[in-house]
């Protein structure tokens, strides 16, 4: 039985390591979502595909808490192509005059075409911020 061992190439190991680091950096970039500060927002509660009432404007304190939450939860987002039936639909006006929509479900939030899973604590916090029952 013959075993051949290729000579170790430091250049090859360095190239593979650099390639792996670059790949991981690209993966992390896809997990990051920046949000401009929230200027105003309103929420509509939906059930069975129908709005349950007219949109309710969030109070300034709620707007600040929502903005702070989005700023402190920039990681963990990923692109999503699916559309979901609205649950708690939040229309957000940002300080830079962009507008986004957020769909807050029990354990997931989608903002435009990005989605983030929520822990139980995060879900309760967000539902409390927007005044969801």
N, C-alpha and C positions, 0 to 999 in steps of 0.2 A: 504494500500500500504506500502510495506516494502522496505527500501533502505539500502543496505549493503555497507559500506565503509570499504575497506581494510585498515589496519593500514599502515601508511607511513613507508617505510623502507629506511633509509638513505643509507644503503649498496646497495640496488637495484637502487636507483637514481644515486649513484656514479658509479656503474657498467655500467648503460645505458649511462651515460654521457661519460665515458671513451671509450665505444664502438663507440659512435657517433663521438668522436674526432678522434679515430683511423681510422674510415671509411672515414671521410673527408680528413685526411692526405693522405690516399691511393688515393683518387680521385685527389688531387692536384699533387701528384707525376706523375700521368698519363698525366697531362697537361704541364709538364716541359720537354723541350728538350734542351740538351746541345750540342753545336757545337764547335769543335776545331777551332782555328783561320784558316782563309782561306789563302792559300799560292798562289794559282792561280785559274783562272776559265775562261771558254769560254762559249759563248752563241750561240745557233742556233735558229733562228726564224722559226716557223712552221705555215703552213696554209693548211687547208683541208687535214691534215695528211701527208704533205710533207714538207721537209726542203726547205726554200726559198733561202738559200745561204749557203756557207761553214761557219763553226764555226768561230766566231770572238773572239780572245783572249781579255780578259778584261785588261785594263791598270792598272798599280799598284794603282793609285788613286781609280779606280772603285773596285778593289779587297779589298782595305782597307775599303771602304764604305760598301761593301757587308758583309765583316767580322764583322764590327761594328754593322751593322743592325741585323745580326743573333745573335750576343752576347747580344744585348739589347732587343731582342724579343724572349726570351727563354720560356715564358709562353704562354698558349693558344693553344698549339699543342695537337692533339689527333691522335691516330692510325687510319689508313685508309687502307682498303683492296682493294678498287677499283683502277683501273688504268684509267688515263685520257689521252685523245688525247693531244699530246704535243702542247704547245702554244709558250712559250719562254723557251726553255730547256737549263738549265745552268749546266755544268759539273764542279764540284768543287773539287779541290785538297786541302786537309787540311794540316796544319803544321805537324801533326802526321802521314802523308803519307796515311791517309784514303781518300777515294773518295766517293762523294755523287752526286746525281743528283737532281736538283730542277726544277720543272715545275711551272713557274709563269703564272697564268691565270689572268683574270681581277680582281677578288676579292678574290682569293684563291691562296695559294702557297702550293705545296707538296714538301717535301724533303724526299726522299726515301719512307718509309711507314708512314710518319707523315704529317699531313695537318694542316693548320692554315688559318682561315678567315682573310681577310684584310679590314681595313677601306679604304675609298677613299684616304685619305692622305697616308697611308702605301703603297697602290697600286701604287700611283703616284711616291712615293719616290723610291720604288724598280724598277719600270719600268725606271725611270730616271737613277738609278745607273747602270743598265745593258745596257743602251742606246737603249731601246725599243721605237719604234715610237708610 
